[in-house]
Amino acid sequence: MVVLDHLDELTRLLAPRPDVDGRMRGRLAVSALVMAAVRGPQLGGTAAELANAALALAHELLDRG
C-alpha cells in the first residue's frame, strides 16, 4: 500500500484545484505517465514518442485546471 499512498499524495500535489475536477485531472495526469511506461507495446511508438505524448497530455490536463 505504500506505493498507492505515494501515488495518492502525488495526485493531490498535482491537482490544479482542490475540488473533484482538479483531483480527477491530477489523477489522470499521473495515469497518463504510468500508461506510457507500462502500456507502451499496446500503444505503439518509440519510448520517446510515448514519453512526449504522456507529458503533453499531463500538461494539458493540469493547465486546464
N, CA, C and O atoms as CSV, one atom per row, in Angstrom:
chain,resi,resn,atom,element,x,y,z
A,1,MET,N,N,0.807,-1.203,0.000
A,1,MET,CA,C,0.000,0.000,0.000
A,1,MET,C,C,0.849,1.266,0.000
A,1,MET,O,O,0.331,2.349,-0.273
A,2,VAL,N,N,2.111,1.157,0.293
A,2,VAL,CA,C,2.965,2.338,0.346
A,2,VAL,C,C,3.016,3.029,-1.013
A,2,VAL,O,O,2.961,4.256,-1.087
A,3,VAL,N,N,3.120,2.254,-2.083
A,3,VAL,CA,C,3.175,2.844,-3.421
A,3,VAL,C,C,1.883,3.593,-3.713
A,3,VAL,O,O,1.919,4.707,-4.233
A,4,LEU,N,N,0.746,2.997,-3.385
A,4,LEU,CA,C,-0.539,3.659,-3.614
A,4,LEU,C,C,-0.660,4.934,-2.790
A,4,LEU,O,O,-1.209,5.930,-3.261
A,5,ASP,N,N,-0.154,4.909,-1.574
A,5,ASP,CA,C,-0.172,6.115,-0.746
A,5,ASP,C,C,0.657,7.215,-1.387
A,5,ASP,O,O,0.253,8.378,-1.387
A,6,HIS,N,N,1.803,6.861,-1.926
A,6,HIS,CA,C,2.652,7.855,-2.589
A,6,HIS,C,C,1.987,8.388,-3.857
A,6,HIS,O,O,2.058,9.584,-4.140
A,7,LEU,N,N,1.344,7.509,-4.616
A,7,LEU,CA,C,0.632,7.959,-5.819
A,7,LEU,C,C,-0.530,8.878,-5.455
A,7,LEU,O,O,-0.782,9.858,-6.155
A,8,ASP,N,N,-1.235,8.577,-4.378
A,8,ASP,CA,C,-2.318,9.451,-3.918
A,8,ASP,C,C,-1.773,10.820,-3.523
A,8,ASP,O,O,-2.377,11.845,-3.841
A,9,GLU,N,N,-0.651,10.842,-2.841
A,9,GLU,CA,C,-0.036,12.113,-2.446
A,9,GLU,C,C,0.417,12.893,-3.675
A,9,GLU,O,O,0.218,14.106,-3.742
A,10,LEU,N,N,1.024,12.215,-4.646
A,10,LEU,CA,C,1.439,12.872,-5.884
A,10,LEU,C,C,0.233,13.452,-6.607
A,10,LEU,O,O,0.284,14.578,-7.103
A,11,THR,N,N,-0.845,12.690,-6.667
A,11,THR,CA,C,-2.076,13.164,-7.298
A,11,THR,C,C,-2.579,14.419,-6.599
A,11,THR,O,O,-2.975,15.383,-7.253
A,12,ARG,N,N,-2.565,14.406,-5.277
A,12,ARG,CA,C,-3.023,15.568,-4.509
A,12,ARG,C,C,-2.152,16.793,-4.788
A,12,ARG,O,O,-2.660,17.906,-4.926
A,13,LEU,N,N,-0.851,16.580,-4.868
A,13,LEU,CA,C,0.065,17.689,-5.123
A,13,LEU,C,C,-0.075,18.248,-6.539
A,13,LEU,O,O,0.085,19.450,-6.751
A,14,LEU,N,N,-0.372,17.385,-7.500
A,14,LEU,CA,C,-0.506,17.820,-8.890
A,14,LEU,C,C,-1.850,18.460,-9.194
A,14,LEU,O,O,-1.961,19.235,-10.144
A,15,ALA,N,N,-2.865,18.154,-8.413
A,15,ALA,CA,C,-4.211,18.654,-8.693
A,15,ALA,C,C,-4.187,20.176,-8.811
A,15,ALA,O,O,-3.741,20.865,-7.894
A,16,PRO,N,N,-4.668,20.700,-9.941
A,16,PRO,CA,C,-4.635,22.151,-10.127
A,16,PRO,C,C,-5.599,22.898,-9.209
A,16,PRO,O,O,-5.430,24.093,-8.969
A,17,ARG,N,N,-6.606,22.200,-8.697
A,17,ARG,CA,C,-7.565,22.791,-7.755
A,17,ARG,C,C,-7.953,21.721,-6.743
A,17,ARG,O,O,-7.852,20.531,-7.042
A,18,PRO,N,N,-8.393,22.118,-5.552
A,18,PRO,CA,C,-8.741,21.135,-4.520
A,18,PRO,C,C,-10.180,20.625,-4.614
A,18,PRO,O,O,-10.741,20.178,-3.614
A,19,ASP,N,N,-10.782,20.685,-5.803
A,19,ASP,CA,C,-12.137,20.164,-5.966
A,19,ASP,C,C,-12.093,18.845,-6.739
A,19,ASP,O,O,-11.017,18.363,-7.092
A,20,VAL,N,N,-13.256,18.272,-6.996
A,20,VAL,CA,C,-13.327,16.978,-7.673
A,20,VAL,C,C,-12.673,17.047,-9.048
A,20,VAL,O,O,-11.898,16.160,-9.405
A,21,ASP,N,N,-12.972,18.079,-9.818
A,21,ASP,CA,C,-12.391,18.209,-11.159
A,21,ASP,C,C,-10.869,18.286,-11.093
A,21,ASP,O,O,-10.175,17.630,-11.870
A,22,GLY,N,N,-10.357,19.081,-10.173
A,22,GLY,CA,C,-8.912,19.213,-10.029
A,22,GLY,C,C,-8.242,17.913,-9.632
A,22,GLY,O,O,-7.188,17.562,-10.162
A,23,ARG,N,N,-8.858,17.193,-8.690
A,23,ARG,CA,C,-8.292,15.906,-8.267
A,23,ARG,C,C,-8.339,14.884,-9.395
A,23,ARG,O,O,-7.409,14.094,-9.558
A,24,MET,N,N,-9.421,14.896,-10.177
A,24,MET,CA,C,-9.503,13.976,-11.317
A,24,MET,C,C,-8.428,14.297,-12.348
A,24,MET,O,O,-7.819,13.390,-12.915
A,25,ARG,N,N,-8.195,15.576,-12.592
A,25,ARG,CA,C,-7.150,15.973,-13.539
A,25,ARG,C,C,-5.773,15.521,-13.054
A,25,ARG,O,O,-4.962,15.040,-13.845
A,26,GLY,N,N,-5.513,15.672,-11.774
A,26,GLY,CA,C,-4.245,15.206,-11.219
A,26,GLY,C,C,-4.080,13.709,-11.361
A,26,GLY,O,O,-3.010,13.228,-11.735
A,27,ARG,N,N,-5.141,12.967,-11.063
A,27,ARG,CA,C,-5.080,11.504,-11.154
A,27,ARG,C,C,-4.915,11.059,-12.604
A,27,ARG,O,O,-4.153,10.133,-12.880
A,28,LEU,N,N,-5.619,11.707,-13.536
A,28,LEU,CA,C,-5.492,11.357,-14.953
A,28,LEU,C,C,-4.096,11.681,-15.483
A,28,LEU,O,O,-3.563,10.945,-16.313
A,29,ALA,N,N,-3.505,12.773,-15.011
A,29,ALA,CA,C,-2.148,13.120,-15.437
A,29,ALA,C,C,-1.159,12.041,-14.995
A,29,ALA,O,O,-0.303,11.627,-15.777
A,30,VAL,N,N,-1.274,11.589,-13.753
A,30,VAL,CA,C,-0.406,10.512,-13.267
A,30,VAL,C,C,-0.661,9.237,-14.065
A,30,VAL,O,O,0.280,8.533,-14.430
A,31,SER,N,N,-1.922,8.942,-14.333
A,31,SER,CA,C,-2.264,7.739,-15.103
A,31,SER,C,C,-1.673,7.779,-16.504
A,31,SER,O,O,-1.223,6.753,-17.013
A,32,ALA,N,N,-1.666,8.946,-17.132
A,32,ALA,CA,C,-1.089,9.064,-18.477
A,32,ALA,C,C,0.400,8.737,-18.458
A,32,ALA,O,O,0.899,8.060,-19.358
A,33,LEU,N,N,1.102,9.207,-17.450
A,33,LEU,CA,C,2.536,8.935,-17.349
A,33,LEU,C,C,2.805,7.456,-17.089
A,33,LEU,O,O,3.722,6.875,-17.670
A,34,VAL,N,N,2.006,6.851,-16.219
A,34,VAL,CA,C,2.168,5.427,-15.926
A,34,VAL,C,C,1.817,4.596,-17.157
A,34,VAL,O,O,2.506,3.627,-17.473
A,35,MET,N,N,0.745,4.978,-17.851
A,35,MET,CA,C,0.317,4.234,-19.032
A,35,MET,C,C,1.405,4.212,-20.095
A,35,MET,O,O,1.631,3.177,-20.723
A,36,ALA,N,N,2.073,5.320,-20.304
A,36,ALA,CA,C,3.137,5.372,-21.311
A,36,ALA,C,C,4.258,4.398,-20.972
A,36,ALA,O,O,4.848,3.785,-21.861
A,37,ALA,N,N,4.545,4.261,-19.690
A,37,ALA,CA,C,5.627,3.364,-19.274
A,37,ALA,C,C,5.213,1.900,-19.309
A,37,ALA,O,O,6.007,1.037,-19.681
A,38,VAL,N,N,3.980,1.618,-18.925
A,38,VAL,CA,C,3.540,0.230,-18.763
A,38,VAL,C,C,2.893,-0.336,-20.021
A,38,VAL,O,O,3.046,-1.522,-20.315
A,39,ARG,N,N,2.185,0.484,-20.753
A,39,ARG,CA,C,1.410,0.007,-21.902
A,39,ARG,C,C,2.036,0.372,-23.242
A,39,ARG,O,O,1.346,0.383,-24.262
A,40,GLY,N,N,3.309,0.666,-23.255
A,40,GLY,CA,C,3.994,1.033,-24.489
A,40,GLY,C,C,3.770,0.079,-25.639
A,40,GLY,O,O,3.446,0.529,-26.737
A,41,PRO,N,N,3.929,-1.235,-25.439
A,41,PRO,CA,C,3.723,-2.170,-26.547
A,41,PRO,C,C,2.312,-2.105,-27.135
A,41,PRO,O,O,2.138,-2.245,-28.346
A,42,GLN,N,N,1.309,-1.894,-26.289
A,42,GLN,CA,C,-0.057,-1.806,-26.785
A,42,GLN,C,C,-0.331,-0.479,-27.489
A,42,GLN,O,O,-1.139,-0.421,-28.416
A,43,LEU,N,N,0.333,0.574,-27.054
A,43,LEU,CA,C,0.110,1.897,-27.625
A,43,LEU,C,C,0.909,2.120,-28.900
A,43,LEU,O,O,0.488,2.869,-29.781
A,44,GLY,N,N,2.063,1.469,-28.995
A,44,GLY,CA,C,2.926,1.644,-30.162
A,44,GLY,C,C,3.792,2.884,-30.015
A,44,GLY,O,O,3.655,3.651,-29.061
A,45,GLY,N,N,4.678,3.062,-30.969
A,45,GLY,CA,C,5.581,4.209,-30.944
A,45,GLY,C,C,6.859,3.910,-30.190
A,45,GLY,O,O,7.003,2.873,-29.544
A,46,THR,N,N,7.771,4.841,-30.292
A,46,THR,CA,C,9.049,4.710,-29.600
A,46,THR,C,C,8.901,5.177,-28.151
A,46,THR,O,O,7.900,5.790,-27.783
A,47,ALA,N,N,9.899,4.881,-27.350
A,47,ALA,CA,C,9.884,5.326,-25.956
A,47,ALA,C,C,9.806,6.850,-25.882
A,47,ALA,O,O,9.106,7.399,-25.030
A,48,ALA,N,N,10.523,7.528,-26.770
A,48,ALA,CA,C,10.497,8.993,-26.786
A,48,ALA,C,C,9.114,9.514,-27.171
A,48,ALA,O,O,8.621,10.473,-26.576
A,49,GLU,N,N,8.487,8.881,-28.166
A,49,GLU,CA,C,7.142,9.304,-28.575
A,49,GLU,C,C,6.131,9.099,-27.451
A,49,GLU,O,O,5.278,9.953,-27.207
A,50,LEU,N,N,6.234,7.964,-26.775
A,50,LEU,CA,C,5.333,7.690,-25.658
A,50,LEU,C,C,5.523,8.710,-24.536
A,50,LEU,O,O,4.550,9.231,-23.992
A,51,ALA,N,N,6.769,8.989,-24.198
A,51,ALA,CA,C,7.053,9.951,-23.133
A,51,ALA,C,C,6.559,11.340,-23.506
A,51,ALA,O,O,5.949,12.022,-22.682
A,52,ASN,N,N,6.814,11.764,-24.731
A,52,ASN,CA,C,6.365,13.086,-25.175
A,52,ASN,C,C,4.848,13.194,-25.172
A,52,ASN,O,O,4.298,14.210,-24.747
A,53,ALA,N,N,4.169,12.154,-25.644
A,53,ALA,CA,C,2.706,12.166,-25.662
A,53,ALA,C,C,2.145,12.210,-24.241
A,53,ALA,O,O,1.203,12.952,-23.963
A,54,ALA,N,N,2.725,11.417,-23.350
A,54,ALA,CA,C,2.254,11.386,-21.967
A,54,ALA,C,C,2.474,12.729,-21.277
A,54,ALA,O,O,1.595,13.214,-20.565
A,55,LEU,N,N,3.631,13.324,-21.484
A,55,LEU,CA,C,3.907,14.630,-20.878
A,55,LEU,C,C,2.991,15.712,-21.432
A,55,LEU,O,O,2.503,16.559,-20.683
A,56,ALA,N,N,2.755,15.687,-22.740
A,56,ALA,CA,C,1.865,16.678,-23.355
A,56,ALA,C,C,0.452,16.546,-22.794
A,56,ALA,O,O,-0.189,17.548,-22.477
A,57,LEU,N,N,-0.028,15.321,-22.674
A,57,LEU,CA,C,-1.370,15.100,-22.137
A,57,LEU,C,C,-1.443,15.524,-20.674
A,57,LEU,O,O,-2.407,16.171,-20.265
A,58,ALA,N,N,-0.442,15.170,-19.893
A,58,ALA,CA,C,-0.427,15.562,-18.482
A,58,ALA,C,C,-0.430,17.082,-18.343
A,58,ALA,O,O,-1.164,17.625,-17.517
A,59,HIS,N,N,0.378,17.771,-19.140
A,59,HIS,CA,C,0.403,19.241,-19.101
A,59,HIS,C,C,-0.954,19.811,-19.471
A,59,HIS,O,O,-1.433,20.743,-18.826
A,60,GLU,N,N,-1.575,19.262,-20.500
A,60,GLU,CA,C,-2.888,19.752,-20.928
A,60,GLU,C,C,-3.927,19.574,-19.817
A,60,GLU,O,O,-4.716,20.479,-19.546
A,61,LEU,N,N,-3.921,18.417,-19.188
A,61,LEU,CA,C,-4.868,18.171,-18.100
A,61,LEU,C,C,-4.651,19.132,-16.934
A,61,LEU,O,O,-5.613,19.630,-16.350
A,62,LEU,N,N,-3.410,19.387,-16.602
A,62,LEU,CA,C,-3.111,20.229,-15.447
A,62,LEU,C,C,-3.243,21.711,-15.758
A,62,LEU,O,O,-3.593,22.490,-14.872
A,63,ASP,N,N,-2.971,22.123,-16.997
A,63,ASP,CA,C,-3.075,23.532,-17.374
A,63,ASP,C,C,-4.516,24.005,-17.466
A,63,ASP,O,O,-4.790,25.191,-17.279
A,64,ARG,N,N,-5.434,23.103,-17.748
A,64,ARG,CA,C,-6.837,23.487,-17.884
A,64,ARG,C,C,-7.552,23.575,-16.545
A,64,ARG,O,O,-8.735,23.906,-16.478
A,65,GLY,N,N,-6.834,23.282,-15.504
A,65,GLY,CA,C,-7.451,23.324,-14.177
A,65,GLY,C,C,-7.658,24.723,-13.736
A,65,GLY,O,O,-8.168,24.956,-12.640
